[in-house]
Amino acid sequence: LVVKSLAVDALMPAHAHGMNYRPEVTQVTPGLYRVDGFLLHMPGQWQFAFELRAGGSTERLTHNVIVE
């Protein structure tokens, strides 16, 4: 399986907004990625969104995190 792209973002569903900056995704080695630039600028529930494109398909995953 060859990964074409990985996109990562975070948003606050309760406030209908995301981060003030777009994170940067860097491939470290095949299959290993590093994401820099997350700025979770306020407390509350954040939803991380991951979008992976590979093999002619797209997979999306979300994960909720509480920031205090």
Steps between C-alpha positions, in 0.01 A plus 500: 500500500651831389392805698433797271422757769415552865311807621443586868283772652325584828174679566271588789153368408326692782638831370493418127862604443840346460853602575647834396783323312519201267726220631784374280527128424846360420581144400792387718537154345255291298199446726618743770379861505563800722248780548616843620310819564203395711384803696202411718438857610213445743378235745214268418425210268714482189446253219809382314433403139732278297459437127719239333504445125649175375433231245226697323291552814469749784464410868386752761536469875398741776599495866365724777732649763415721800750782557496652848 
